[in-house]
Amino acid sequence: MASSRRPPIRELFRTEPATSALLSVGPLALAVGQLANGYLNGLPPAVTLSFAVVMVAFAVVATDHHAARYRRRRLEADLER
């Protein structure tokens, strides 16, 4: 029987490191980079902060979707046995 617990993030990084990094670390790095770019170039804070918020939200949703795909594949593998 499958457990209802969510897989730890380190388990996702262990099984699929490239996909996990692109979906969770990549958007966060883009958000930090845009915040730094906006500060250094004098962009309005509303623009850079809104971009950062959207990228963090994307990272959360994409990582959650990645975890759901991982749980589904693991469940299908358990059912095939």
C-alpha positions, 0 to 999 in steps of 0.5 A: 500500500502506498503511503500518503506522505510526501517524498522528501526533497532530498529524495527527489534530488537523489533520484532526478537531480537535473530535473529537480535542480531546474524546477526548484533551484533555477527559478530561485536563482533567477529571482535572486539575480533579478533582484540584484539586477534591479537594485544595481540598475535602479529599476523600480522595486515593484517590478523586481519584487513581482518577478521574484514572487512569480518565480518563487511561486513557480518553483513551489508549484513546479516542485510540487508537480515534480513530487506528484509525478515521482509519487505516481511513478513509484506507485505504478512500480509498486503495483506492477510487482 
